[in-house]
């Protein structure tokens, strides 16, 4: 259906263009960072300390999963193809300078993710099954009132549909393609295996997903980080030049060289922002759905845990991918997406690095499928009640297989459109509810400082 693809491309370019979503995401992030007095930057050590203490469930706190498990569930959904293929795509279209703008949107995105989690815990509910549920649809309705119910409904509808793109079919298709290219295994076999494995986890709900995510996410992230660091250390003399290339290209554009066609400053900004957002999902409104289930009695504590998701996803994992691509020279090879990343790791690890990329893509994509299944399920449940959950899970599992065996150009564009549409009501809600976030944050840190002072005086 070429006409539908063309229409969707037009809509996507408007939503993700220079006049709507990208500047809105940046404005919201900057506004929240200023309103919070840069707490998401200043309190990173405290956030890691809070995460460490939140490794285990606490019966005294309300919620279904530990704060650590909530972060791992959110990271399972955000750490995916964007960290490998997305970074390479940003460099291909925007040049090395795109990475600088990816850093910028991530730094301000930390405040956005913090605010989302604070509101998610503040306005969460328990559903008919006794599970803690929350996210933009709940903080829009409960925080802004009945007159805004339509906007809560809109978010849930868009997110429910978008989940099948960004969190399901796109991921299974990427895995099936990598497995077929590397091992010549038919895509339908990969699709069937993934659907079966995912069903075993999804059927257990958020607690099972959190348990699996808390094991898989640290494991796969560690392998990827160590591999990237080895390449960087082996080429440490090239690191300063790579960093300077990123900075200079961000403000001057990138001249054509090798297989690279060149890119303007605007292309660097556009692709850096777009792929950064696609990777860490700050502002989309997806992650707070997971953080709403955390066992905590203090929204600010979970907000600090949540903001680490953006830090880990973009400022650590995406940055490592970018440095490997630039240091090894793969950035101007003419390749794009996962093949560029594969070439970079293969070059850096003497032919073995391609297995790291393949393995990383498989695990990253699989955990993304698990995380987004919960997001989509919660949105469907908000719209239609808990009776829809079993049917949504069945449809989700079927879509995994379908995504592995069909061409997905239309699905990719569809996902872009609905990702943008779900972000719009969430960003508006963050602006309207920002005084609540600022107030709760001031109250928490004022009391904490007073407590510390009393402790010191003793």
C-alpha positions as MATLAB code, in Angstrom:
seq = 'XXXXXXXXXXXXXXXXXXXXXXXXXXXXXXXXXXXXXXXXXXXXXXXXXXXXXXXXXXXXXXXXXXXXXXXXXXXXXXXXXXXXXXXXXXXXXXXXXXXXXXXXXXXXXXXXXXXXXXXXXXXXXXXXXXXXXXXXXXXXXXXXXXXXXXXXXXXXXXXXXXXXXXXXXXXXXXXXXXXXXXXXXXXXXXXXXXXXXXXXXXXXXXXXXXXXXXXXXXXXXXXXXXXXXXXXXXXXXXXXXXXXXXXXXXXXXXXXXXXXXXXXXXXXXXXXXXXXXXXXXXXXXXXXXXXXXXXXXXXXXXXXXXXXXXXXXXXXXXXXXXXXXXXXXXXXXXXXXXXXXXXXXXXXXXXXXXXXXXXXXXXXXXXXXXXXXXXXXXXXXXXXXXXXXXXXXXXXXXXXXXXXXXXXXXXXXXXXXXXXXXXXXXXXXXXXXXXXXXXXXXXXXXXXXXXXXXXXXX';
ca = [
       0.000    0.000    0.000;
       2.317    2.739   -1.245;
      -0.318    5.456   -0.702;
      -0.651    4.579    3.005;
       3.123    4.496    3.440;
       3.359    7.923    1.818;
       0.629    9.361    4.060;
       2.225    7.925    7.188;
       5.626    9.281    6.168;
       4.098   12.745    5.816;
       2.395   12.543    9.221;
       5.568   11.205   10.853;
       7.679   14.001    9.393;
       5.236   16.578   10.802;
       5.074   15.004   14.272;
       8.828   14.459   14.522;
       9.720   17.589   12.566;
      11.370   20.806   13.637;
       8.148   22.507   14.760;
       6.359   19.986   16.979;
       7.582   17.038   19.025;
      11.355   17.510   19.022;
      11.276   21.130   20.251;
       8.448   20.265   22.673;
      10.481   17.435   24.219;
      13.454   19.749   24.561;
      11.359   22.579   26.065;
       9.706   20.288   28.627;
      13.059   18.775   29.626;
      14.728   22.170   29.987;
      11.769   23.609   31.919;
      11.675   20.677   34.347;
      15.452   20.749   34.835;
      15.345   24.456   35.702;
      12.274   24.016   37.917;
      13.994   21.183   39.782;
      17.198   23.255   40.143;
      19.132   20.578   38.235;
      18.454   17.952   40.916;
      18.528   15.134   38.308;
      22.155   16.087   37.617;
      23.220   16.971   41.150;
      21.709   13.914   42.816;
      23.055   11.151   40.566;
      25.210    9.642   43.392;
      22.214    9.705   45.746;
      20.087    8.101   43.013;
      22.499    5.170   42.715;
      22.519    4.859   46.494;
      18.695    4.769   46.492;
      18.755    2.132   43.749;
      21.183    0.000   45.765;
      18.909    0.094   48.814;
      15.925   -0.753   46.625;
      17.255   -4.076   45.361;
      14.835   -6.144   47.428;
      11.110   -5.960   48.013;
       9.969   -4.365   51.235;
       6.683   -5.618   52.750;
       6.220   -2.293   54.542;
       5.905   -0.370   51.265;
       2.987   -0.394   48.854;
       3.640   -1.879   45.414;
       4.194   -5.140   43.550;
       7.908   -5.141   42.667;
      11.085   -3.677   44.177;
      12.370   -0.252   43.000;
      15.321   -2.039   41.400;
      13.010   -4.427   39.536;
      10.899   -1.477   38.377;
      13.994    0.156   36.865;
      15.087   -3.120   35.257;
      11.591   -3.573   33.784;
      11.725   -0.036   32.383;
      15.263   -0.605   31.070;
      14.208   -3.915   29.520;
      11.804   -1.903   27.380;
      14.176    0.972   26.578;
      17.440   -0.896   26.010;
      16.866   -2.345   22.563;
      17.726   -1.860   18.929;
      18.041    1.887   19.546;
      21.266    1.368   21.502;
      22.879   -0.516   18.624;
      21.099    0.191   15.345;
      19.622    3.531   16.438;
      22.975    5.105   17.288;
      24.430    3.983   13.970;
      21.394    5.361   12.116;
      21.782    8.715   13.868;
      25.437    8.891   12.809;
      24.627    7.813    9.241;
      22.080   10.596    8.704;
      23.314   13.256   11.126;
      27.043   12.610   11.268;
      29.115   12.239   14.460;
      27.625   15.507   15.718;
      24.299   13.739   16.235;
      25.824   12.070   19.298;
      26.362   15.421   21.007;
      22.696   16.297   20.585;
      21.779   12.812   21.786;
      23.692   13.616   24.995;
      21.901   16.958   25.351;
      18.399   15.518   25.004;
      19.356   12.744   27.439;
      20.613   15.189   30.081;
      17.333   17.102   30.003;
      15.425   13.857   29.538;
      16.583   12.792   33.013;
      14.342   15.499   34.491;
      11.473   14.369   32.278;
      11.834   10.741   33.363;
      12.125   11.839   37.003;
       8.896   13.847   36.792;
       7.054   10.994   35.060;
       7.903    8.555   37.851;
       7.076   11.020   40.636;
       3.616   11.547   39.144;
       3.133    7.851   38.389;
       3.653    6.865   42.041;
       1.695    9.864   43.343;
      -1.460    9.078   41.350;
      -1.332    5.288   41.027;
      -4.268    3.005   41.879;
      -5.000   -0.678   42.417;
      -6.981   -2.464   39.727;
      -9.715   -5.094   40.053;
      -7.044   -7.786   40.483;
      -5.303   -5.927   43.314;
      -2.282   -4.886   41.220;
      -0.743   -1.417   41.493;
      -1.245    0.441   38.218;
      -0.246    3.881   37.065;
       1.284    5.961   34.312;
       0.258    8.982   32.238;
      -3.373    7.875   31.820;
      -3.776    7.793   35.605;
      -1.902   10.980   36.476;
      -3.737   12.822   33.717;
      -7.156   11.692   34.980;
      -6.438   11.802   38.730;
      -4.159   14.823   38.671;
      -5.918   17.069   36.148;
      -9.506   15.947   36.770;
     -12.428   14.543   34.823;
     -12.324   17.277   32.178;
      -9.016   15.807   31.007;
     -10.225   12.221   30.855;
     -10.230   12.390   27.051;
      -6.498   13.074   27.068;
      -5.861   10.129   29.397;
      -7.889    7.929   27.057;
      -5.913    9.248   24.053;
      -2.585    8.389   25.644;
      -3.711    4.868   26.548;
      -5.082    4.239   23.057;
      -2.004    5.517   21.237;
       0.357    3.643   23.565;
      -1.617    0.405   23.251;
      -1.266    0.550   19.464;
       2.319    1.876   19.424;
       3.417   -1.027   21.633;
       2.884   -3.473   18.781;
       5.322   -1.467   16.667;
       8.175   -0.179   18.821;
       7.922   -2.951   21.417;
       6.951   -6.021   19.448;
       7.046   -6.497   15.682;
       9.998   -4.182   15.058;
      11.995   -6.041   17.717;
      11.135   -9.586   16.584;
      11.862   -8.624   12.979;
      15.304   -7.299   13.943;
      16.120  -10.515   15.823;
      14.895  -12.780   13.021;
      16.921  -10.808   10.475;
      20.121  -10.963   12.562;
      19.739  -14.700   13.241;
      19.057  -15.409    9.573;
      22.065  -13.347    8.444;
      24.434  -14.865   11.018;
      23.306  -18.488   11.140;
      20.973  -18.890    8.131;
      18.089  -19.956   10.401;
      14.669  -19.339    8.780;
      12.828  -16.345   10.197;
       9.731  -18.377   11.043;
      11.725  -20.623   13.375;
      13.162  -17.598   15.201;
       9.710  -16.070   15.426;
       8.215  -19.262   16.846;
      10.962  -19.638   19.467;
      10.716  -15.990   20.534;
       6.930  -16.149   20.791;
       7.143  -19.303   22.911;
       9.789  -17.939   25.274;
       7.999  -14.612   25.624;
       4.699  -16.313   26.421;
       6.323  -18.185   29.323;
       7.307  -14.874   30.884;
       4.375  -12.646   29.947;
       1.782  -15.023   31.370;
       3.200  -14.368   34.856;
       2.456  -10.641   34.684;
       4.642   -7.813   35.938;
       6.216   -9.839   38.763;
       7.500  -12.509   36.347;
       8.624   -9.865   33.839;
      10.442   -7.981   36.619;
      12.174  -11.150   37.836;
      13.428  -12.003   34.348;
      14.384   -8.402   33.556;
      16.363   -8.030   36.801;
      18.516  -10.972   35.684;
      18.786  -10.424   31.926;
      19.246   -6.640   31.792;
      22.361   -6.440   34.042;
      23.801   -9.532   32.334;
      23.415   -8.322   28.768;
      24.401   -4.733   29.612;
      27.588   -5.924   31.329;
      28.684   -7.994   28.324;
      28.048   -5.107   25.959;
      29.762   -2.513   28.164;
      32.860   -4.663   28.730;
      33.190   -5.418   24.995;
      32.889   -1.742   24.077;
      35.378   -0.692   26.775;
      37.912   -3.258   25.538;
      37.732   -1.761   22.033;
      38.041    1.781   23.390;
      41.008    0.867   25.604;
      42.743   -0.869   22.687;
      42.339    2.361   20.704;
      42.626    4.818   23.568;
      44.901    7.090   21.541;
      42.005    7.725   19.122;
      39.497    8.640   21.816;
      40.350   12.379   22.094;
      40.042   12.803   18.305;
      36.714   10.961   18.322;
      35.380   13.214   21.080;
      36.544   16.354   19.255;
      34.914   15.114   16.037;
      31.594   14.714   17.856;
      31.770   18.213   19.357;
      32.942   20.014   16.214;
      30.428   18.222   13.951;
      27.588   19.192   16.287;
      28.106   22.890   15.489;
      29.574   22.833   11.977;
      27.970   19.817   10.342;
      29.885   16.890    8.881;
      31.688   17.068    5.576;
      31.388   14.166    3.127;
      34.156   11.589    3.497;
      34.600    7.949    2.548;
      31.145    6.425    2.296;
      29.557    9.248    4.327;
      27.515   11.750    2.321;
      27.791   14.627    4.769;
      25.211   16.200    7.087;
      24.104   19.693    8.122;
      23.860   20.998   11.675;
      20.073   20.606   11.592;
      20.393   16.969   10.521;
      22.738   16.376   13.455;
      20.235   17.958   15.866;
      17.209   16.200   14.368;
      18.702   12.718   14.287;
      20.473   13.090   17.619;
      17.266   14.149   19.338;
      15.034   11.627   17.534;
      17.247    8.577   18.091;
      18.015    9.636   21.662;
      14.314    9.831   22.434;
      13.673    6.531   20.649;
      16.392    4.943   22.754;
      15.602    6.229   26.269;
      11.885    7.034   25.761;
      12.014   10.054   28.094;
       8.786   11.951   27.501;
       6.956    9.154   25.717;
       5.235    8.158   28.957;
       6.064    4.464   28.816;
       8.549    4.036   31.690;
       6.294    5.495   34.434;
       3.893    2.599   33.836;
       6.585    0.270   35.222;
       7.679    2.605   38.021;
       4.082    2.888   39.252;
       4.288   -0.761   40.358;
       7.360   -0.170   42.553;
       7.256   -0.873   46.277;
       7.772    2.609   47.642;
       5.950    5.105   49.810;
       7.853    8.086   48.442;
       7.396    9.257   44.822;
      10.643   11.255   44.875;
      12.740    8.193   45.706;
      11.303    6.326   42.726;
      11.768    9.409   40.583;
      15.494    9.341   41.324;
      15.640    5.643   40.474;
      13.724    6.271   37.242;
      16.008    9.040   36.002;
      18.922    6.584   36.080;
      17.223    4.768   33.214;
      18.002    7.652   30.857;
      21.520    7.981   32.260;
      22.317    4.285   31.770;
      20.557    3.886   28.439;
      21.832    6.926   26.550;
      24.751    8.484   28.398;
      26.408    5.094   28.972;
      25.285    2.454   26.456;
      24.608    4.702   23.457;
      27.800    6.674   24.075;
      29.892    3.495   24.136;
      28.338    2.365   20.844;
      29.065    5.757   19.299;
      32.704    5.844   20.399;
      33.294    2.322   19.061;
      31.751    3.299   15.700;
      33.834    6.463   15.392;
      37.112    5.079   16.754;
      37.081    2.112   14.360;
      36.210    4.321   11.363;
      32.953    2.474   10.655;
      31.000    5.735   10.742;
      31.976    6.673    7.172;
      31.789    3.134    5.752;
      28.517    3.838    3.923;
      26.681    1.284    6.041;
      23.822    2.232    8.337;
      21.944    0.713   11.257;
      23.010   -2.592   12.793;
      25.487   -3.456    9.955;
      27.495   -0.323   10.820;
      27.626   -1.285   14.497;
      28.502   -4.867   13.590;
      31.386   -3.684   11.385;
      32.657   -1.441   14.187;
      32.664   -4.166   16.842;
      34.036   -6.755   14.403;
      36.900   -4.401   13.496;
      37.608   -3.563   17.126;
      37.546   -7.173   18.368;
      39.317   -8.747   15.391;
      36.279  -10.395   13.827;
      34.614  -11.594   17.021;
      32.789   -8.351   17.757;
      29.976   -9.097   15.317;
      28.859  -11.866   17.680;
      28.608   -9.330   20.501;
      26.336   -7.174   18.339;
      24.235  -10.148   17.249;
      23.936  -11.475   20.791;
      23.218   -7.993   22.136;
      20.527   -7.344   19.545;
      18.800  -10.627   20.335;
      18.765  -10.105   24.100;
      18.039   -6.376   23.931;
      15.137   -6.926   21.545;
      13.735   -9.851   23.538;
      13.664   -7.899   26.802;
      12.104   -4.951   24.967;
       9.288   -7.268   23.899;
       8.777   -8.289   27.531;
       8.786   -4.730   28.895;
       6.487   -3.302   26.259;
       4.049   -6.186   26.650;
       3.394   -4.868   30.148;
       3.048   -1.277   28.940;
       0.553   -2.221   26.234;
      -1.353   -4.507   28.590;
      -1.742   -1.795   31.216;
      -3.014    0.679   28.604;
      -5.492   -1.867   27.228;
      -6.639   -2.641   30.774;
      -7.196    1.071   31.445;
      -9.420    1.313   28.364;
     -11.343   -1.948   28.575;
     -10.854   -3.324   32.094;
      -8.849   -6.278   33.385;
     -10.945   -8.723   31.337;
      -8.972   -7.685   28.231;
      -5.579   -8.750   29.655;
      -5.650  -12.409   28.600;
      -6.752  -11.506   25.053;
      -4.127   -8.782   24.756;
      -1.392  -11.189   25.837;
      -2.528  -13.742   23.242;
      -2.553  -11.111   20.480;
       0.876   -9.905   21.634;
       2.385  -13.385   21.310;
       0.899  -13.846   17.822;
       2.299  -10.451   16.744;
       5.818  -11.534   17.763;
       5.684  -14.336   15.209;
       4.106  -12.165   12.502;
       6.724   -9.465   12.990;
       9.527  -11.985   12.490;
       8.330  -13.159    9.068;
       6.998  -10.069    7.266;
       8.479   -6.879    5.826;
       8.068   -4.014    8.247;
       8.519   -0.716    6.404;
       4.897    0.194    7.107;
       5.086   -0.974   10.724;
       8.210    1.148   11.377;
       6.449    4.295   10.139;
       3.265    3.394   12.000;
       5.298    3.021   15.193;
       6.937    6.425   14.689;
       3.542    8.094   14.239;
       1.908    6.509   17.289;
       5.008    7.019   19.462;
       4.742   10.713   18.695;
       0.993   10.791   19.328;
       1.347    9.105   22.740;
       4.051   11.587   23.751;
       1.945   14.693   23.113;
      -0.669   14.234   25.893;
       2.039   13.067   28.289;
       4.200   16.146   27.707;
       1.228   18.471   28.155;
       0.359   16.694   31.425;
       3.963   17.057   32.663;
       3.796   20.804   32.091;
       0.421   21.178   33.808;
       1.370   18.964   36.757;
       4.930   20.277   37.143;
       4.039   22.333   40.268;
       3.166   19.029   41.993;
       6.558   17.579   41.024;
       8.409   20.688   42.244;
       6.448   20.760   45.515;
       7.022   17.089   46.348;
      10.709   17.424   45.497;
      11.190   20.477   47.711;
       9.354   18.784   50.573;
      11.438   15.608   50.286;
      14.842   17.290   50.187;
      13.989   19.893   52.812;
      12.980   17.119   55.211;
      15.976   15.022   54.211;
      18.369   17.901   54.848;
      16.730   18.506   58.227;
      17.088   14.821   59.084;
      20.742   14.852   58.076;
      21.323   17.939   60.223;
      19.714   16.271   63.259;
      21.804   13.153   62.677;
      24.997   15.167   62.493;
      24.105   17.136   65.625;
      23.705   13.883   67.554;
];
